[in-house]
Amino acid sequence: MSEGFVDRGAFATASLRGAAIAAVIVWASTFALAGQRVPLQPLDPASPIPYFVAEGAGRAGYRASDRQLAIWALDAWQRQAGGALRLVEASESASLVRVYWANPQEGQYGEMRPLAVSGRRGAAVYIRPDMAALGPDIASRTRADDLLRESIVYLTCVHELGHALGLEHTDDYRDIMYFFGFGGDIVEYFERYRRRLAGRADIARVHPFSAADIGRLQALYLRQ
């Protein structure tokens, strides 16, 4: 909970290739204020949007290289915005968009909470980099395939940063803003991106967006 808002959403169990696994993946899109749904809003692109990505030393599952994945996720959104978004790295206190790394006991796998910074709308994004919470299937696969693990952390960053930019969940499995509460094969969702990578450096150039994701982003920012 942050500033009176409660970020909710959960997908607890999925059937993957005939095997039931427990998973906790929370990719959140709406907030409750006094019991009422509050729609997401875009950030103000009139001036550069400062961002901050925290170090996560001591957080379960965190690697120093995860910070780069978050920065690549920010860059990916910026590239798809048709020049309407200018994201610049800044200090934590000055940043409208802030990425933090969460421990398992802190709850949701991915979460976005709204912020107000000097009268401007902002957002704090929380990413949990441990794979154990995603169930034994994904946990075992990521132990055997490091690029799958990197893909999951990266895609979670991209998804939650999409909420920070004002994008809602969708029910289209092709979208990065898809919500697992609608069902679908979780492993395949991540694997389809992983198959596009030959190495870690490819993450910086291979975007995960559908045409609809890009269209929604540009509708929010190119019209302003």
Stockholm file with secondary structure:
# STOCKHOLM 1.0

chainA/1-224         MSEGFVDRGAFATASLRGAAIAAVIVWASTFALAGQRVPLQPLDPASPIPYFVAEGAGRAGYRASDRQLAIWALDAWQRQAGGALRLVEASESASLVRVYWANPQEGQYGEMRPLAVSGRRGAAVYIRPDMAALGPDIASRTRADDLLRESIVYLTCVHELGHALGLEHTDDYRDIMYFFGFGGDIVEYFERYRRRLAGRADIARVHPFSAADIGRLQALYLRQ
#=GR chainA/1-224 SS CBTTBEECCCCCEEEETTEEEECCCCCCCCEEETTEEECCCCCCTTSCEEEEECCCTTSTTCCTTHHHHHHHHHHHHHHHTTTCCCEEECCTTTCSEEEEECCGGGCCSEEEEEEEETTEEEEEEEECCCSGGGCHHHHHHHHHCHHHHHHHHHHHHHHHHHHHTTCCCBSCTTSTTBCGGGCCCHHHHHHHHHTTCSSGGGGGTCCCCCHHHHHHHHHHHTTC
#=GC SS_cons         CBTTBEECCCCCEEEETTEEEECCCCCCCCEEETTEEECCCCCCTTSCEEEEECCCTTSTTCCTTHHHHHHHHHHHHHHHTTTCCCEEECCTTTCSEEEEECCGGGCCSEEEEEEEETTEEEEEEEECCCSGGGCHHHHHHHHHCHHHHHHHHHHHHHHHHHHHTTCCCBSCTTSTTBCGGGCCCHHHHHHHHHTTCSSGGGGGTCCCCCHHHHHHHHHHHTTC
//
